[in-house]
């Protein structure tokens, strides 16, 4: 299912792949500081950035340990698209540009690392 461009508007309600409960997007580019769990248990996420932070819908964030961190490709269904303005579209464009640049830099680092490993192996 094509769910469109990354960084949906704040207030968008989604269901994640394998999920049953609706979540409402309430933040972008979060780096969780506490423990992270998925359906299989604890996840090593130290220093990892996620596309979205969300809370249960319609309950909202009842306690601070109920923040959900996930990436765009984990969304299965958009139930409701949040309020979209020109400012929100601009933020989405900037975030997408920044993420694309970070991904490109990561690829370049991987290529450099592989190149250095190959050169070291030839010595």
Phi and psi restraints in degrees (range 20) as a CNS / XPLOR table:
assign (resid 1 and name C) (resid 2 and name N)
       (resid 2 and name CA) (resid 2 and name C) 1.0 -82.8 20.0 2
assign (resid 2 and name N) (resid 2 and name CA)
       (resid 2 and name C) (resid 3 and name N) 1.0 119.0 20.0 2
assign (resid 2 and name C) (resid 3 and name N)
       (resid 3 and name CA) (resid 3 and name C) 1.0 -107.0 20.0 2
assign (resid 3 and name N) (resid 3 and name CA)
       (resid 3 and name C) (resid 4 and name N) 1.0 16.4 20.0 2
assign (resid 3 and name C) (resid 4 and name N)
       (resid 4 and name CA) (resid 4 and name C) 1.0 82.3 20.0 2
assign (resid 4 and name N) (resid 4 and name CA)
       (resid 4 and name C) (resid 5 and name N) 1.0 -169.4 20.0 2
assign (resid 4 and name C) (resid 5 and name N)
       (resid 5 and name CA) (resid 5 and name C) 1.0 -68.2 20.0 2
assign (resid 5 and name N) (resid 5 and name CA)
       (resid 5 and name C) (resid 6 and name N) 1.0 146.8 20.0 2
assign (resid 5 and name C) (resid 6 and name N)
       (resid 6 and name CA) (resid 6 and name C) 1.0 -58.7 20.0 2
assign (resid 6 and name N) (resid 6 and name CA)
       (resid 6 and name C) (resid 7 and name N) 1.0 155.1 20.0 2
assign (resid 6 and name C) (resid 7 and name N)
       (resid 7 and name CA) (resid 7 and name C) 1.0 68.4 20.0 2
assign (resid 7 and name N) (resid 7 and name CA)
       (resid 7 and name C) (resid 8 and name N) 1.0 65.9 20.0 2
assign (resid 7 and name C) (resid 8 and name N)
       (resid 8 and name CA) (resid 8 and name C) 1.0 -64.3 20.0 2
assign (resid 8 and name N) (resid 8 and name CA)
       (resid 8 and name C) (resid 9 and name N) 1.0 158.2 20.0 2
assign (resid 8 and name C) (resid 9 and name N)
       (resid 9 and name CA) (resid 9 and name C) 1.0 -61.2 20.0 2
assign (resid 9 and name N) (resid 9 and name CA)
       (resid 9 and name C) (resid 10 and name N) 1.0 147.0 20.0 2
assign (resid 9 and name C) (resid 10 and name N)
       (resid 10 and name CA) (resid 10 and name C) 1.0 -55.8 20.0 2
assign (resid 10 and name N) (resid 10 and name CA)
       (resid 10 and name C) (resid 11 and name N) 1.0 139.6 20.0 2
assign (resid 10 and name C) (resid 11 and name N)
       (resid 11 and name CA) (resid 11 and name C) 1.0 96.0 20.0 2
assign (resid 11 and name N) (resid 11 and name CA)
       (resid 11 and name C) (resid 12 and name N) 1.0 -8.8 20.0 2
assign (resid 11 and name C) (resid 12 and name N)
       (resid 12 and name CA) (resid 12 and name C) 1.0 -66.9 20.0 2
assign (resid 12 and name N) (resid 12 and name CA)
       (resid 12 and name C) (resid 13 and name N) 1.0 136.9 20.0 2
assign (resid 12 and name C) (resid 13 and name N)
       (resid 13 and name CA) (resid 13 and name C) 1.0 -106.5 20.0 2
assign (resid 13 and name N) (resid 13 and name CA)
       (resid 13 and name C) (resid 14 and name N) 1.0 127.8 20.0 2
assign (resid 13 and name C) (resid 14 and name N)
       (resid 14 and name CA) (resid 14 and name C) 1.0 -132.4 20.0 2
assign (resid 14 and name N) (resid 14 and name CA)
       (resid 14 and name C) (resid 15 and name N) 1.0 164.4 20.0 2
assign (resid 14 and name C) (resid 15 and name N)
       (resid 15 and name CA) (resid 15 and name C) 1.0 -122.0 20.0 2
assign (resid 15 and name N) (resid 15 and name CA)
       (resid 15 and name C) (resid 16 and name N) 1.0 131.9 20.0 2
assign (resid 15 and name C) (resid 16 and name N)
       (resid 16 and name CA) (resid 16 and name C) 1.0 -83.7 20.0 2
assign (resid 16 and name N) (resid 16 and name CA)
       (resid 16 and name C) (resid 17 and name N) 1.0 157.9 20.0 2
assign (resid 16 and name C) (resid 17 and name N)
       (resid 17 and name CA) (resid 17 and name C) 1.0 -57.2 20.0 2
assign (resid 17 and name N) (resid 17 and name CA)
       (resid 17 and name C) (resid 18 and name N) 1.0 128.3 20.0 2
assign (resid 17 and name C) (resid 18 and name N)
       (resid 18 and name CA) (resid 18 and name C) 1.0 78.8 20.0 2
assign (resid 18 and name N) (resid 18 and name CA)
       (resid 18 and name C) (resid 19 and name N) 1.0 -1.1 20.0 2
assign (resid 18 and name C) (resid 19 and name N)
       (resid 19 and name CA) (resid 19 and name C) 1.0 -92.9 20.0 2
assign (resid 19 and name N) (resid 19 and name CA)
       (resid 19 and name C) (resid 20 and name N) 1.0 163.7 20.0 2
assign (resid 19 and name C) (resid 20 and name N)
       (resid 20 and name CA) (resid 20 and name C) 1.0 -123.5 20.0 2
assign (resid 20 and name N) (resid 20 and name CA)
       (resid 20 and name C) (resid 21 and name N) 1.0 -21.6 20.0 2
assign (resid 20 and name C) (resid 21 and name N)
       (resid 21 and name CA) (resid 21 and name C) 1.0 -103.4 20.0 2
assign (resid 21 and name N) (resid 21 and name CA)
       (resid 21 and name C) (resid 22 and name N) 1.0 139.2 20.0 2
assign (resid 21 and name C) (resid 22 and name N)
       (resid 22 and name CA) (resid 22 and name C) 1.0 -73.7 20.0 2
assign (resid 22 and name N) (resid 22 and name CA)
       (resid 22 and name C) (resid 23 and name N) 1.0 141.9 20.0 2
assign (resid 22 and name C) (resid 23 and name N)
       (resid 23 and name CA) (resid 23 and name C) 1.0 -123.6 20.0 2
assign (resid 23 and name N) (resid 23 and name CA)
       (resid 23 and name C) (resid 24 and name N) 1.0 143.8 20.0 2
assign (resid 23 and name C) (resid 24 and name N)
       (resid 24 and name CA) (resid 24 and name C) 1.0 -109.5 20.0 2
assign (resid 24 and name N) (resid 24 and name CA)
       (resid 24 and name C) (resid 25 and name N) 1.0 124.1 20.0 2
assign (resid 24 and name C) (resid 25 and name N)
       (resid 25 and name CA) (resid 25 and name C) 1.0 -67.6 20.0 2
assign (resid 25 and name N) (resid 25 and name CA)
       (resid 25 and name C) (resid 26 and name N) 1.0 129.4 20.0 2
assign (resid 25 and name C) (resid 26 and name N)
       (resid 26 and name CA) (resid 26 and name C) 1.0 -132.3 20.0 2
assign (resid 26 and name N) (resid 26 and name CA)
       (resid 26 and name C) (resid 27 and name N) 1.0 0.0 20.0 2
assign (resid 26 and name C) (resid 27 and name N)
       (resid 27 and name CA) (resid 27 and name C) 1.0 -162.0 20.0 2
assign (resid 27 and name N) (resid 27 and name CA)
       (resid 27 and name C) (resid 28 and name N) 1.0 164.0 20.0 2
assign (resid 27 and name C) (resid 28 and name N)
       (resid 28 and name CA) (resid 28 and name C) 1.0 -119.5 20.0 2
assign (resid 28 and name N) (resid 28 and name CA)
       (resid 28 and name C) (resid 29 and name N) 1.0 153.9 20.0 2
assign (resid 28 and name C) (resid 29 and name N)
       (resid 29 and name CA) (resid 29 and name C) 1.0 49.1 20.0 2
assign (resid 29 and name N) (resid 29 and name CA)
       (resid 29 and name C) (resid 30 and name N) 1.0 59.1 20.0 2
assign (resid 29 and name C) (resid 30 and name N)
       (resid 30 and name CA) (resid 30 and name C) 1.0 -95.3 20.0 2
assign (resid 30 and name N) (resid 30 and name CA)
       (resid 30 and name C) (resid 31 and name N) 1.0 146.2 20.0 2
assign (resid 30 and name C) (resid 31 and name N)
       (resid 31 and name CA) (resid 31 and name C) 1.0 -119.3 20.0 2
assign (resid 31 and name N) (resid 31 and name CA)
       (resid 31 and name C) (resid 32 and name N) 1.0 100.2 20.0 2
assign (resid 31 and name C) (resid 32 and name N)
       (resid 32 and name CA) (resid 32 and name C) 1.0 -61.6 20.0 2
assign (resid 32 and name N) (resid 32 and name CA)
       (resid 32 and name C) (resid 33 and name N) 1.0 144.2 20.0 2
assign (resid 32 and name C) (resid 33 and name N)
       (resid 33 and name CA) (resid 33 and name C) 1.0 -103.2 20.0 2
assign (resid 33 and name N) (resid 33 and name CA)
       (resid 33 and name C) (resid 34 and name N) 1.0 -14.2 20.0 2
assign (resid 33 and name C) (resid 34 and name N)
       (resid 34 and name CA) (resid 34 and name C) 1.0 -104.0 20.0 2
assign (resid 34 and name N) (resid 34 and name CA)
       (resid 34 and name C) (resid 35 and name N) 1.0 -166.5 20.0 2
assign (resid 34 and name C) (resid 35 and name N)
       (resid 35 and name CA) (resid 35 and name C) 1.0 -75.6 20.0 2
assign (resid 35 and name N) (resid 35 and name CA)
       (resid 35 and name C) (resid 36 and name N) 1.0 144.3 20.0 2
assign (resid 35 and name C) (resid 36 and name N)
       (resid 36 and name CA) (resid 36 and name C) 1.0 -118.3 20.0 2
assign (resid 36 and name N) (resid 36 and name CA)
       (resid 36 and name C) (resid 37 and name N) 1.0 137.5 20.0 2
assign (resid 36 and name C) (resid 37 and name N)
       (resid 37 and name CA) (resid 37 and name C) 1.0 -127.8 20.0 2
assign (resid 37 and name N) (resid 37 and name CA)
       (resid 37 and name C) (resid 38 and name N) 1.0 145.6 20.0 2
assign (resid 37 and name C) (resid 38 and name N)
       (resid 38 and name CA) (resid 38 and name C) 1.0 -119.3 20.0 2
assign (resid 38 and name N) (resid 38 and name CA)
       (resid 38 and name C) (resid 39 and name N) 1.0 -170.3 20.0 2
assign (resid 38 and name C) (resid 39 and name N)
       (resid 39 and name CA) (resid 39 and name C) 1.0 -64.0 20.0 2
assign (resid 39 and name N) (resid 39 and name CA)
       (resid 39 and name C) (resid 40 and name N) 1.0 -15.6 20.0 2
assign (resid 39 and name C) (resid 40 and name N)
       (resid 40 and name CA) (resid 40 and name C) 1.0 -99.4 20.0 2
assign (resid 40 and name N) (resid 40 and name CA)
       (resid 40 and name C) (resid 41 and name N) 1.0 -2.8 20.0 2
assign (resid 40 and name C) (resid 41 and name N)
       (resid 41 and name CA) (resid 41 and name C) 1.0 123.7 20.0 2
assign (resid 41 and name N) (resid 41 and name CA)
       (resid 41 and name C) (resid 42 and name N) 1.0 -158.4 20.0 2
assign (resid 41 and name C) (resid 42 and name N)
       (resid 42 and name CA) (resid 42 and name C) 1.0 -67.2 20.0 2
assign (resid 42 and name N) (resid 42 and name CA)
       (resid 42 and name C) (resid 43 and name N) 1.0 140.5 20.0 2
assign (resid 42 and name C) (resid 43 and name N)
       (resid 43 and name CA) (resid 43 and name C) 1.0 -117.7 20.0 2
assign (resid 43 and name N) (resid 43 and name CA)
       (resid 43 and name C) (resid 44 and name N) 1.0 137.6 20.0 2
assign (resid 43 and name C) (resid 44 and name N)
       (resid 44 and name CA) (resid 44 and name C) 1.0 -79.3 20.0 2
assign (resid 44 and name N) (resid 44 and name CA)
       (resid 44 and name C) (resid 45 and name N) 1.0 108.8 20.0 2
assign (resid 44 and name C) (resid 45 and name N)
       (resid 45 and name CA) (resid 45 and name C) 1.0 -128.5 20.0 2
assign (resid 45 and name N) (resid 45 and name CA)
       (resid 45 and name C) (resid 46 and name N) 1.0 18.4 20.0 2
assign (resid 45 and name C) (resid 46 and name N)
       (resid 46 and name CA) (resid 46 and name C) 1.0 -57.2 20.0 2
assign (resid 46 and name N) (resid 46 and name CA)
       (resid 46 and name C) (resid 47 and name N) 1.0 121.6 20.0 2
assign (resid 46 and name C) (resid 47 and name N)
       (resid 47 and name CA) (resid 47 and name C) 1.0 74.3 20.0 2
assign (resid 47 and name N) (resid 47 and name CA)
       (resid 47 and name C) (resid 48 and name N) 1.0 2.9 20.0 2
assign (resid 47 and name C) (resid 48 and name N)
       (resid 48 and name CA) (resid 48 and name C) 1.0 -83.8 20.0 2
assign (resid 48 and name N) (resid 48 and name CA)
       (resid 48 and name C) (resid 49 and name N) 1.0 137.2 20.0 2
assign (resid 48 and name C) (resid 49 and name N)
       (resid 49 and name CA) (resid 49 and name C) 1.0 -100.7 20.0 2
assign (resid 49 and name N) (resid 49 and name CA)
       (resid 49 and name C) (resid 50 and name N) 1.0 137.9 20.0 2
assign (resid 49 and name C) (resid 50 and name N)
       (resid 50 and name CA) (resid 50 and name C) 1.0 -112.5 20.0 2
assign (resid 50 and name N) (resid 50 and name CA)
       (resid 50 and name C) (resid 51 and name N) 1.0 150.3 20.0 2
assign (resid 50 and name C) (resid 51 and name N)
       (resid 51 and name CA) (resid 51 and name C) 1.0 -61.8 20.0 2
assign (resid 51 and name N) (resid 51 and name CA)
       (resid 51 and name C) (resid 52 and name N) 1.0 -39.2 20.0 2
assign (resid 51 and name C) (resid 52 and name N)
       (resid 52 and name CA) (resid 52 and name C) 1.0 -134.2 20.0 2
assign (resid 52 and name N) (resid 52 and name CA)
       (resid 52 and name C) (resid 53 and name N) 1.0 152.6 20.0 2
assign (resid 52 and name C) (resid 53 and name N)
       (resid 53 and name CA) (resid 53 and name C) 1.0 -118.4 20.0 2
assign (resid 53 and name N) (resid 53 and name CA)
       (resid 53 and name C) (resid 54 and name N) 1.0 139.1 20.0 2
assign (resid 53 and name C) (resid 54 and name N)
       (resid 54 and name CA) (resid 54 and name C) 1.0 -145.5 20.0 2
assign (resid 54 and name N) (resid 54 and name CA)
       (resid 54 and name C) (resid 55 and name N) 1.0 166.5 20.0 2
assign (resid 54 and name C) (resid 55 and name N)
       (resid 55 and name CA) (resid 55 and name C) 1.0 -129.1 20.0 2
assign (resid 55 and name N) (resid 55 and name CA)
       (resid 55 and name C) (resid 56 and name N) 1.0 166.1 20.0 2
assign (resid 55 and name C) (resid 56 and name N)
       (resid 56 and name CA) (resid 56 and name C) 1.0 -58.4 20.0 2
assign (resid 56 and name N) (resid 56 and name CA)
       (resid 56 and name C) (resid 57 and name N) 1.0 146.3 20.0 2
assign (resid 56 and name C) (resid 57 and name N)
       (resid 57 and name CA) (resid 57 and name C) 1.0 -120.6 20.0 2
assign (resid 57 and name N) (resid 57 and name CA)
       (resid 57 and name C) (resid 58 and name N) 1.0 131.8 20.0 2
assign (resid 57 and name C) (resid 58 and name N)
       (resid 58 and name CA) (resid 58 and name C) 1.0 -95.4 20.0 2
assign (resid 58 and name N) (resid 58 and name CA)
       (resid 58 and name C) (resid 59 and name N) 1.0 3.2 20.0 2
assign (resid 58 and name C) (resid 59 and name N)
       (resid 59 and name CA) (resid 59 and name C) 1.0 -64.7 20.0 2
assign (resid 59 and name N) (resid 59 and name CA)
       (resid 59 and name C) (resid 60 and name N) 1.0 -34.1 20.0 2
assign (resid 59 and name C) (resid 60 and name N)
       (resid 60 and name CA) (resid 60 and name C) 1.0 82.1 20.0 2
assign (resid 60 and name N) (resid 60 and name CA)
       (resid 60 and name C) (resid 61 and name N) 1.0 -168.5 20.0 2
assign (resid 60 and name C) (resid 61 and name N)
       (resid 61 and name CA) (resid 61 and name C) 1.0 -90.8 20.0 2
assign (resid 61 and name N) (resid 61 and name CA)
       (resid 61 and name C) (resid 62 and name N) 1.0 96.5 20.0 2
assign (resid 61 and name C) (resid 62 and name N)
       (resid 62 and name CA) (resid 62 and name C) 1.0 -77.4 20.0 2
assign (resid 62 and name N) (resid 62 and name CA)
       (resid 62 and name C) (resid 63 and name N) 1.0 -42.0 20.0 2
assign (resid 62 and name C) (resid 63 and name N)
       (resid 63 and name CA) (resid 63 and name C) 1.0 -132.0 20.0 2
assign (resid 63 and name N) (resid 63 and name CA)
       (resid 63 and name C) (resid 64 and name N) 1.0 157.5 20.0 2
assign (resid 63 and name C) (resid 64 and name N)
       (resid 64 and name CA) (resid 64 and name C) 1.0 -67.8 20.0 2
assign (resid 64 and name N) (resid 64 and name CA)
       (resid 64 and name C) (resid 65 and name N) 1.0 -15.9 20.0 2
assign (resid 64 and name C) (resid 65 and name N)
       (resid 65 and name CA) (resid 65 and name C) 1.0 -88.9 20.0 2
assign (resid 65 and name N) (resid 65 and name CA)
       (resid 65 and name C) (resid 66 and name N) 1.0 11.0 20.0 2
assign (resid 65 and name C) (resid 66 and name N)
       (resid 66 and name CA) (resid 66 and name C) 1.0 -107.8 20.0 2
assign (resid 66 and name N) (resid 66 and name CA)
       (resid 66 and name C) (resid 67 and name N) 1.0 32.4 20.0 2
assign (resid 66 and name C) (resid 67 and name N)
       (resid 67 and name CA) (resid 67 and name C) 1.0 -90.7 20.0 2
assign (resid 67 and name N) (resid 67 and name CA)
       (resid 67 and name C) (resid 68 and name N) 1.0 131.9 20.0 2
assign (resid 67 and name C) (resid 68 and name N)
       (resid 68 and name CA) (resid 68 and name C) 1.0 -107.6 20.0 2
assign (resid 68 and name N) (resid 68 and name CA)
       (resid 68 and name C) (resid 69 and name N) 1.0 130.1 20.0 2
assign (resid 68 and name C) (resid 69 and name N)
       (resid 69 and name CA) (resid 69 and name C) 1.0 -111.3 20.0 2
assign (resid 69 and name N) (resid 69 and name CA)
       (resid 69 and name C) (resid 70 and name N) 1.0 130.0 20.0 2
assign (resid 69 and name C) (resid 70 and name N)
       (resid 70 and name CA) (resid 70 and name C) 1.0 -157.0 20.0 2
assign (resid 70 and name N) (resid 70 and name CA)
       (resid 70 and name C) (resid 71 and name N) 1.0 166.2 20.0 2
assign (resid 70 and name C) (resid 71 and name N)
       (resid 71 and name CA) (resid 71 and name C) 1.0 -105.6 20.0 2
assign (resid 71 and name N) (resid 71 and name CA)
       (resid 71 and name C) (resid 72 and name N) 1.0 160.6 20.0 2
assign (resid 71 and name C) (resid 72 and name N)
       (resid 72 and name CA) (resid 72 and name C) 1.0 -55.7 20.0 2
assign (resid 72 and name N) (resid 72 and name CA)
       (resid 72 and name C) (resid 73 and name N) 1.0 -39.8 20.0 2
assign (resid 72 and name C) (resid 73 and name N)
       (resid 73 and name CA) (resid 73 and name C) 1.0 -71.1 20.0 2
assign (resid 73 and name N) (resid 73 and name CA)
       (resid 73 and name C) (resid 74 and name N) 1.0 -5.7 20.0 2
assign (resid 73 and name C) (resid 74 and name N)
       (resid 74 and name CA) (resid 74 and name C) 1.0 -89.4 20.0 2
assign (resid 74 and name N) (resid 74 and name CA)
       (resid 74 and name C) (resid 75 and name N) 1.0 -5.7 20.0 2
assign (resid 74 and name C) (resid 75 and name N)
       (resid 75 and name CA) (resid 75 and name C) 1.0 -78.8 20.0 2
assign (resid 75 and name N) (resid 75 and name CA)
       (resid 75 and name C) (resid 76 and name N) 1.0 127.1 20.0 2
assign (resid 75 and name C) (resid 76 and name N)
       (resid 76 and name CA) (resid 76 and name C) 1.0 -93.5 20.0 2
assign (resid 76 and name N) (resid 76 and name CA)
       (resid 76 and name C) (resid 77 and name N) 1.0 -40.7 20.0 2
assign (resid 76 and name C) (resid 77 and name N)
       (resid 77 and name CA) (resid 77 and name C) 1.0 -145.6 20.0 2
assign (resid 77 and name N) (resid 77 and name CA)
       (resid 77 and name C) (resid 78 and name N) 1.0 138.6 20.0 2
assign (resid 77 and name C) (resid 78 and name N)
       (resid 78 and name CA) (resid 78 and name C) 1.0 -98.2 20.0 2
assign (resid 78 and name N) (resid 78 and name CA)
       (resid 78 and name C) (resid 79 and name N) 1.0 115.6 20.0 2
assign (resid 78 and name C) (resid 79 and name N)
       (resid 79 and name CA) (resid 79 and name C) 1.0 -85.3 20.0 2
assign (resid 79 and name N) (resid 79 and name CA)
       (resid 79 and name C) (resid 80 and name N) 1.0 -34.6 20.0 2
assign (resid 79 and name C) (resid 80 and name N)
       (resid 80 and name CA) (resid 80 and name C) 1.0 -155.2 20.0 2
assign (resid 80 and name N) (resid 80 and name CA)
       (resid 80 and name C) (resid 81 and name N) 1.0 131.0 20.0 2
assign (resid 80 and name C) (resid 81 and name N)
       (resid 81 and name CA) (resid 81 and name C) 1.0 -93.1 20.0 2
assign (resid 81 and name N) (resid 81 and name CA)
       (resid 81 and name C) (resid 82 and name N) 1.0 129.9 20.0 2
assign (resid 81 and name C) (resid 82 and name N)
       (resid 82 and name CA) (resid 82 and name C) 1.0 -66.5 20.0 2
assign (resid 82 and name N) (resid 82 and name CA)
       (resid 82 and name C) (resid 83 and name N) 1.0 175.5 20.0 2
assign (resid 82 and name C) (resid 83 and name N)
       (resid 83 and name CA) (resid 83 and name C) 1.0 -60.7 20.0 2
assign (resid 83 and name N) (resid 83 and name CA)
       (resid 83 and name C) (resid 84 and name N) 1.0 122.4 20.0 2
assign (resid 83 and name C) (resid 84 and name N)
       (resid 84 and name CA) (resid 84 and name C) 1.0 -116.0 20.0 2
assign (resid 84 and name N) (resid 84 and name CA)
       (resid 84 and name C) (resid 85 and name N) 1.0 122.4 20.0 2
assign (resid 84 and name C) (resid 85 and name N)
       (resid 85 and name CA) (resid 85 and name C) 1.0 -125.1 20.0 2
assign (resid 85 and name N) (resid 85 and name CA)
       (resid 85 and name C) (resid 86 and name N) 1.0 174.2 20.0 2
assign (resid 85 and name C) (resid 86 and name N)
       (resid 86 and name CA) (resid 86 and name C) 1.0 -61.7 20.0 2
assign (resid 86 and name N) (resid 86 and name CA)
       (resid 86 and name C) (resid 87 and name N) 1.0 -38.2 20.0 2
assign (resid 86 and name C) (resid 87 and name N)
       (resid 87 and name CA) (resid 87 and name C) 1.0 -63.5 20.0 2
assign (resid 87 and name N) (resid 87 and name CA)
       (resid 87 and name C) (resid 88 and name N) 1.0 -43.7 20.0 2
assign (resid 87 and name C) (resid 88 and name N)
       (resid 88 and name CA) (resid 88 and name C) 1.0 -63.7 20.0 2
assign (resid 88 and name N) (resid 88 and name CA)
       (resid 88 and name C) (resid 89 and name N) 1.0 -41.1 20.0 2
assign (resid 88 and name C) (resid 89 and name N)
       (resid 89 and name CA) (resid 89 and name C) 1.0 -62.7 20.0 2
assign (resid 89 and name N) (resid 89 and name CA)
       (resid 89 and name C) (resid 90 and name N) 1.0 -38.4 20.0 2
assign (resid 89 and name C) (resid 90 and name N)
       (resid 90 and name CA) (resid 90 and name C) 1.0 -66.5 20.0 2
assign (resid 90 and name N) (resid 90 and name CA)
       (resid 90 and name C) (resid 91 and name N) 1.0 -43.2 20.0 2
assign (resid 90 and name C) (resid 91 and name N)
       (resid 91 and name CA) (resid 91 and name C) 1.0 -61.1 20.0 2
assign (resid 91 and name N) (resid 91 and name CA)
       (resid 91 and name C) (resid 92 and name N) 1.0 -44.2 20.0 2
assign (resid 91 and name C) (resid 92 and name N)
       (resid 92 and name CA) (resid 92 and name C) 1.0 -59.7 20.0 2
assign (resid 92 and name N) (resid 92 and name CA)
       (resid 92 and name C) (resid 93 and name N) 1.0 -42.5 20.0 2
assign (resid 92 and name C) (resid 93 and name N)
       (resid 93 and name CA) (resid 93 and name C) 1.0 -63.4 20.0 2
assign (resid 93 and name N) (resid 93 and name CA)
       (resid 93 and name C) (resid 94 and name N) 1.0 -44.5 20.0 2
assign (resid 93 and name C) (resid 94 and name N)
       (resid 94 and name CA) (resid 94 and name C) 1.0 -64.2 20.0 2
assign (resid 94 and name N) (resid 94 and name CA)
       (resid 94 and name C) (resid 95 and name N) 1.0 -45.7 20.0 2
assign (resid 94 and name C) (resid 95 and name N)
       (resid 95 and name CA) (resid 95 and name C) 1.0 -62.7 20.0 2
assign (resid 95 and name N) (resid 95 and name CA)
       (resid 95 and name C) (resid 96 and name N) 1.0 -43.8 20.0 2
assign (resid 95 and name C) (resid 96 and name N)
       (resid 96 and name CA) (resid 96 and name C) 1.0 -61.4 20.0 2
assign (resid 96 and name N) (resid 96 and name CA)
       (resid 96 and name C) (resid 97 and name N) 1.0 -40.7 20.0 2
assign (resid 96 and name C) (resid 97 and name N)
       (resid 97 and name CA) (resid 97 and name C) 1.0 -64.1 20.0 2
assign (resid 97 and name N) (resid 97 and name CA)
       (resid 97 and name C) (resid 98 and name N) 1.0 -41.9 20.0 2
assign (resid 97 and name C) (resid 98 and name N)
       (resid 98 and name CA) (resid 98 and name C) 1.0 -66.1 20.0 2
assign (resid 98 and name N) (resid 98 and name CA)
       (resid 98 and name C) (resid 99 and name N) 1.0 -42.1 20.0 2
assign (resid 98 and name C) (resid 99 and name N)
       (resid 99 and name CA) (resid 99 and name C) 1.0 -65.2 20.0 2
assign (resid 99 and name N) (resid 99 and name CA)
       (resid 99 and name C) (resid 100 and name N) 1.0 -43.8 20.0 2
assign (resid 99 and name C) (resid 100 and name N)
       (resid 100 and name CA) (resid 100 and name C) 1.0 -59.3 20.0 2
assign (resid 100 and name N) (resid 100 and name CA)
       (resid 100 and name C) (resid 101 and name N) 1.0 -41.9 20.0 2
assign (resid 100 and name C) (resid 101 and name N)
       (resid 101 and name CA) (resid 101 and name C) 1.0 -65.5 20.0 2
assign (resid 101 and name N) (resid 101 and name CA)
       (resid 101 and name C) (resid 102 and name N) 1.0 -42.6 20.0 2
assign (resid 101 and name C) (resid 102 and name N)
       (resid 102 and name CA) (resid 102 and name C) 1.0 -63.2 20.0 2
assign (resid 102 and name N) (resid 102 and name CA)
       (resid 102 and name C) (resid 103 and name N) 1.0 -41.7 20.0 2
assign (resid 102 and name C) (resid 103 and name N)
       (resid 103 and name CA) (resid 103 and name C) 1.0 -64.5 20.0 2
assign (resid 103 and name N) (resid 103 and name CA)
       (resid 103 and name C) (resid 104 and name N) 1.0 -40.4 20.0 2
assign (resid 103 and name C) (resid 104 and name N)
       (resid 104 and name CA) (resid 104 and name C) 1.0 -64.1 20.0 2
assign (resid 104 and name N) (resid 104 and name CA)
       (resid 104 and name C) (resid 105 and name N) 1.0 -43.3 20.0 2
assign (resid 104 and name C) (resid 105 and name N)
       (resid 105 and name CA) (resid 105 and name C) 1.0 -63.5 20.0 2
assign (resid 105 and name N) (resid 105 and name CA)
       (resid 105 and name C) (resid 106 and name N) 1.0 -38.2 20.0 2
assign (resid 105 and name C) (resid 106 and name N)
       (resid 106 and name CA) (resid 106 and name C) 1.0 -64.3 20.0 2
assign (resid 106 and name N) (resid 106 and name CA)
       (resid 106 and name C) (resid 107 and name N) 1.0 -42.0 20.0 2
assign (resid 106 and name C) (resid 107 and name N)
       (resid 107 and name CA) (resid 107 and name C) 1.0 -62.3 20.0 2
assign (resid 107 and name N) (resid 107 and name CA)
       (resid 107 and name C) (resid 108 and name N) 1.0 -43.3 20.0 2
assign (resid 107 and name C) (resid 108 and name N)
       (resid 108 and name CA) (resid 108 and name C) 1.0 -62.5 20.0 2
assign (resid 108 and name N) (resid 108 and name CA)
       (resid 108 and name C) (resid 109 and name N) 1.0 -39.3 20.0 2
assign (resid 108 and name C) (resid 109 and name N)
       (resid 109 and name CA) (resid 109 and name C) 1.0 -64.2 20.0 2
assign (resid 109 and name N) (resid 109 and name CA)
       (resid 109 and name C) (resid 110 and name N) 1.0 -40.3 20.0 2
assign (resid 109 and name C) (resid 110 and name N)
       (resid 110 and name CA) (resid 110 and name C) 1.0 -64.1 20.0 2
assign (resid 110 and name N) (resid 110 and name CA)
       (resid 110 and name C) (resid 111 and name N) 1.0 -42.5 20.0 2
assign (resid 110 and name C) (resid 111 and name N)
       (resid 111 and name CA) (resid 111 and name C) 1.0 -64.2 20.0 2
assign (resid 111 and name N) (resid 111 and name CA)
       (resid 111 and name C) (resid 112 and name N) 1.0 -44.2 20.0 2
assign (resid 111 and name C) (resid 112 and name N)
       (resid 112 and name CA) (resid 112 and name C) 1.0 -60.3 20.0 2
assign (resid 112 and name N) (resid 112 and name CA)
       (resid 112 and name C) (resid 113 and name N) 1.0 -44.3 20.0 2
assign (resid 112 and name C) (resid 113 and name N)
       (resid 113 and name CA) (resid 113 and name C) 1.0 -62.5 20.0 2
assign (resid 113 and name N) (resid 113 and name CA)
       (resid 113 and name C) (resid 114 and name N) 1.0 -41.8 20.0 2
assign (resid 113 and name C) (resid 114 and name N)
       (resid 114 and name CA) (resid 114 and name C) 1.0 -66.8 20.0 2
assign (resid 114 and name N) (resid 114 and name CA)
       (resid 114 and name C) (resid 115 and name N) 1.0 -39.2 20.0 2
assign (resid 114 and name C) (resid 115 and name N)
       (resid 115 and name CA) (resid 115 and name C) 1.0 -63.7 20.0 2
assign (resid 115 and name N) (resid 115 and name CA)
       (resid 115 and name C) (resid 116 and name N) 1.0 -44.6 20.0 2
assign (resid 115 and name C) (resid 116 and name N)
       (resid 116 and name CA) (resid 116 and name C) 1.0 -64.3 20.0 2
assign (resid 116 and name N) (resid 116 and name CA)
       (resid 116 and name C) (resid 117 and name N) 1.0 -39.8 20.0 2
assign (resid 116 and name C) (resid 117 and name N)
       (resid 117 and name CA) (resid 117 and name C) 1.0 -63.2 20.0 2
assign (resid 117 and name N) (resid 117 and name CA)
       (resid 117 and name C) (resid 118 and name N) 1.0 -40.7 20.0 2
assign (resid 117 and name C) (resid 118 and name N)
       (resid 118 and name CA) (resid 118 and name C) 1.0 -65.7 20.0 2
assign (resid 118 and name N) (resid 118 and name CA)
       (resid 118 and name C) (resid 119 and name N) 1.0 -43.2 20.0 2
assign (resid 118 and name C) (resid 119 and name N)
       (resid 119 and name CA) (resid 119 and name C) 1.0 -64.3 20.0 2
assign (resid 119 and name N) (resid 119 and name CA)
       (resid 119 and name C) (resid 120 and name N) 1.0 -40.1 20.0 2
assign (resid 119 and name C) (resid 120 and name N)
       (resid 120 and name CA) (resid 120 and name C) 1.0 -65.3 20.0 2
assign (resid 120 and name N) (resid 120 and name CA)
       (resid 120 and name C) (resid 121 and name N) 1.0 -37.1 20.0 2
assign (resid 120 and name C) (resid 121 and name N)
       (resid 121 and name CA) (resid 121 and name C) 1.0 -69.6 20.0 2
assign (resid 121 and name N) (resid 121 and name CA)
       (resid 121 and name C) (resid 122 and name N) 1.0 -22.2 20.0 2
assign (resid 121 and name C) (resid 122 and name N)
       (resid 122 and name CA) (resid 122 and name C) 1.0 -85.3 20.0 2
assign (resid 122 and name N) (resid 122 and name CA)
       (resid 122 and name C) (resid 123 and name N) 1.0 -15.5 20.0 2
